[in-house]
Amino acid sequence: MTYRHLPQIEAKAYFSDCRRFRYLLTIKDLRRKPGKTVCVIMQNPSVADEDIADKSVQFLEKLIFEKELPEFREVNQCIIVNQFARIQTRDFEGKKEDIGKQNDIYLERAIRDADIVLLAWGKRNPFSERQQMSHNMLKKFGKKEILMTRKHPSRGRYTDFIEPFEIH
């Protein structure tokens, strides 16, 4: 199944030269006036780029830009980054070489530039070392609104899906 970005969405993707790693995907809702930015941190990217979305990206676009959740009412931009930058859709193992040479640079910039951070891997993250690295980056930038999804966005629903999260 092919997923498309929502109408009036402008997307830009940043890949490695070999295009095996996607470091960043920015999504702007052109219907909304300039406002807040949400950084969404997931585990690893799929096929989404400027022209196509994947199931998770399309779900996030609808959740953030269409569902009128109070947490995202003023958001007009979403920056999607991942714990691992290697593009893979099945049987992802999360090896060190899957991180990508520039991934942590893009992760840190996305967190720095965001007003809200959404940890979007659900309650269970099998990559505890990378999860801790994400938490440490969040601590560097002080007081940001941090939210967490109850499930991975590919299995998401639009109600009772987001909850506050505190870094310890």
N, C-alpha and C positions, 0 to 999 in steps of 0.2 A: 504494500500500500504506500502511495506517495502522499506525504503531508506537505502542505503549503503554508507559508507565513500568512497571517491574517492580512486582509486588505489594509492599505494605508500604513504598512509596516516597512521600515527601512532597515535592512540587516547588512552587517559587514562582518566578515570572518577573517581571522588572522591565522595563517597556517605556517608550518615549517616549509622550507624550500622543497622538500620531498613530498609534501602534502600528506604525510602519514600522521602528523600531529596537528591538532587544532588547538591553538592556545587561547583564543578568545572569540566570542561571538557577541556583537553588540546589536541590540534590537531597539529601535526607536518607534514609538507610536506617533505618527505625524498628525494625528487628529487631536492630540493633547498639547496644551501649552507647555513650555519648558517648566520642569519641576524637579522632582527627586529622581535619584538613580538607585536601583536595587541591583546588588551583585548576587548572583545565584551561583553557588558552588555545588557542583555535582561530582560524580566519580570519574567518568571518562566520556569523551564525546562520541557521538554517532555521526551521521552523514550530514547534519545541518550545515548550511552555508548561506551565502547571500540569496540564493534562489529557492532553496527548499528547506523546509523544517523537518524535524523528525517528530515522533509522537510526543516525546517529553517537551521539546521546545514549543510545539504548538499548544500543548496543555498549559505551559507556563505563560505564553502570550495571552491566552484566554483568561487565565487566573489573574494575572497582573493588570491587564488592560481592559478587560470586558466585564468581569464579575462584580465590580464595585465593592471589593472588600475594603474595609476601613484602612487596613495596613498599607494598601497600594493606591489609595485614591489620588494622591498627588504625584504618582510616579509616571514619567513619560519615557524612561529609558531603563533597559535591562542589560546588564553585562553578565554573560554566562562564561564561567571558567570551570575548570575541573581539577580534581586532585591529581589525575593522570591525564596527559594530553594526547596519548596515542588513540587514534580512531579505531574503534573495534565494536562490533555490535553483538558478538556472541562469545561466550566462554572467556571473558576477560579475567586475567589472573592478577593484575596489578603488580607486575615486576618492576624493579628499579628502572630498567630501560624504557618502561612505558611512561615514565614521568615526563620526559622531554627536556631538552637542554635549557629552554627558556621558560618553562612553565611556571616556576616559582616567581619569576620576575612579573609575568602577566597576572598571576594570582594576587601578588602584593599590590600592584597598581590598581587592580579592579576593586580590592577591598578599600584601599585608600580613597578612591574616587567615588565610592558609594555612600549613600545616606543610610541605606538599609542593607543588611546581609541576610540572605536566605540559604541555610544549609539544606540542600535538597537531595539527600540520600535516604531519608527515612530514619526510622529508629535504629536500624542495624547497619553498621558500616564495618565490613570485614577488613578494612585497611586502617588499623588503629594508628600506625605510625604516621601515615599521611593525614589522618584526622587530627592527630595531635599537632602536626605541623600547621594545619589550617587554624586551629585554635590559638596557637602561638602567634600567628600573623594577626589574628583578630585582636589579641591583647595589645599588640604594638600600636594600634590605632585608637585605643581608648574607647570612649563612650560612643558606641554605634548601636542602633537598634538591630538586634539579632533575632532571627526567627528560624524555625525548623519545620520541615514537612514531616507529617506522620508516616508517609510512605514515599517511595520513589515516584517522581512525577509521571512516569510511564504507567503507573497503576493508581494515579491520583483521582481524587474526586473534588468537586468544587465547594463542598461544605465540610466543616470540621477537619480541615486539612493542614492548617498552619497553627503553630503554637509558639509562644515566646521561648527563647533559649538564653541561658546564661553560661558564660565561659568561666570555669573555675580554675 
